Amino acid sequence: MTVEAGGRALLLDVSLRLQAGRVLGIIGPNGAGKSTLVKACAGLLAPTAGSVTLLGRPLANWPARERAARIGYLPQHFLPHWDYSVRELLRLGVERGGTRTVPTTVAAAALAFELQPFLDRRWSNLSGGERGRALAASVLAPAPAVVLADEPAAALDMGQAAALMMRLNAQAAAGAAVAIVVHDLNLAARWCDRLLILAGGQCVTEGPASEVLCSPALDDVFGVRLERLIARDGTIVLVPCSTVDVETDGEEG
Ligand SMILES: Nc1ncnc2c1ncn2[C@@H]1O[C@H](COP(=O)(O)OP(=O)(O)OP(=O)(O)O)[C@@H](O)[C@H]1O
């Protein structure tokens, strides 16, 4: 698809396919077009050219209620219209998913996301990480078939970020197609099957995470030299060493 706004292309001829049971990480520098891509996939932005289909049917042809039940969109920034309590936010998310067992599902989500102490607290009184968890719980509770998460771990501490990535993986294992915009490449390395690098609104490369993380294109798009280490479980660990323009080829870092 191509998405244009403000007289320029925010996305240019980008194609992606989300598969049930898989986790795609969307990575790239600030302003690359990652949020734009996810919003277009969620049906919140209409592509200027190209289209988004869900189960082979154009997104625009799905009734809004069915589309909302199938696609769970976790935005990068969320400002509720009202000062909801966490319980109300969870209920809205669960009802959107169309489940008949609303109270049970709300209770299960509160338990899974360790939100019981916050259930009656209002959005305005939550910390950044608590908001992130409440929002993730609200979107993921109804187990949507497609999960589009835009930097879901940005406000979370290390433990909560790992827990959320595990939950997203569990939803994929249960059959969801998951796409996550992620800035922390080590979370991407550990929890994504495939990675897509976006830069300047275009796809630089897409492939298995282990291959993309070893690609020199990664250093180039971020303008930083990355050292690749291998953790005991075989996961690649990336350590930024120096900006690309400071170090010259062959010079010791
Ligand atoms: N409605 C709009 N009109 C014009 N430009 C826009 C509009 N929305 C976004 N942009 C621009 O498009 C580019 C891509 O924005 P986008 O939010 O998709 O980037 P991103 O990769 O998610 O960035 P970040 O990592 O900083 O969150 C940015 O340069 C942004 O300023």
The ligand as a Tripos MOL2 file, in Angstrom:
@<TRIPOS>MOLECULE
LIG
   31    33     1     0     0
SMALL
NO_CHARGES

@<TRIPOS>ATOM
      1 N1         -1.2700   13.2790    9.0230 N.pl3     1 LIG1
      2 C1          0.0170   13.4630    8.7120 C.ar      1 LIG1
      3 N2          0.3630   14.4370    7.8440 N.ar      1 LIG1
      4 C2          1.6580   14.6330    7.4940 C.ar      1 LIG1
      5 N3          2.6650   13.9070    7.9770 N.ar      1 LIG1
      6 C3          2.3730   12.9290    8.8450 C.ar      1 LIG1
      7 C4          1.0460   12.6510    9.2600 C.ar      1 LIG1
      8 N4          1.0750   11.6190   10.1300 N.ar      1 LIG1
      9 C5          2.3560   11.2730   10.2580 C.ar      1 LIG1
     10 N5          3.1450   12.0410    9.4950 N.ar      1 LIG1
     11 C6          4.5940   11.9400    9.3240 C.3       1 LIG1
     12 O1          4.8360   10.6640    8.7410 O.3       1 LIG1
     13 C7          6.0440   10.1320    9.2060 C.3       1 LIG1
     14 C8          5.7990    8.7420    9.7610 C.3       1 LIG1
     15 O2          5.0760    8.8640   10.9820 O.3       1 LIG1
     16 P1          4.8370    7.6010   11.9020 P.3       1 LIG1
     17 O3          4.1160    8.0750   13.1220 O.co2     1 LIG1
     18 O4          4.2000    6.5330   11.1020 O.co2     1 LIG1
     19 O5          6.3380    7.1970   12.2520 O.3       1 LIG1
     20 P2          6.8970    6.0740   13.2320 P.3       1 LIG1
     21 O6          7.8050    5.2050   12.4520 O.co2     1 LIG1
     22 O7          5.7910    5.3960   13.9530 O.co2     1 LIG1
     23 O8          7.7590    6.9780   14.2310 O.3       1 LIG1
     24 P3          8.1310    6.8680   15.8010 P.3       1 LIG1
     25 O9          9.1330    5.7630   15.9430 O.co2     1 LIG1
     26 O10         8.7460    8.2050   16.0600 O.co2     1 LIG1
     27 O11         6.8760    6.6440   16.5820 O.co2     1 LIG1
     28 C9          6.5930   11.1180   10.2260 C.3       1 LIG1
     29 O12         7.5630   11.9210    9.5730 O.3       1 LIG1
     30 C10         5.3800   11.9420   10.6100 C.3       1 LIG1
     31 O13         5.7490   13.2460   10.9930 O.3       1 LIG1
@<TRIPOS>BOND
     1     1     2 1
     2     2     3 ar
     3     2     7 ar
     4     3     4 ar
     5     4     5 ar
     6     5     6 ar
     7     6     7 ar
     8     6    10 ar
     9     7     8 ar
    10     8     9 ar
    11     9    10 ar
    12    10    11 1
    13    11    12 1
    14    11    30 1
    15    12    13 1
    16    13    14 1
    17    13    28 1
    18    14    15 1
    19    15    16 1
    20    16    17 2
    21    16    18 1
    22    16    19 1
    23    19    20 1
    24    20    21 2
    25    20    22 1
    26    20    23 1
    27    23    24 1
    28    24    25 2
    29    24    26 1
    30    24    27 1
    31    28    29 1
    32    28    30 1
    33    30    31 1
@<TRIPOS>SUBSTRUCTURE
     1 LIG1         1 GROUP 0 **** ****
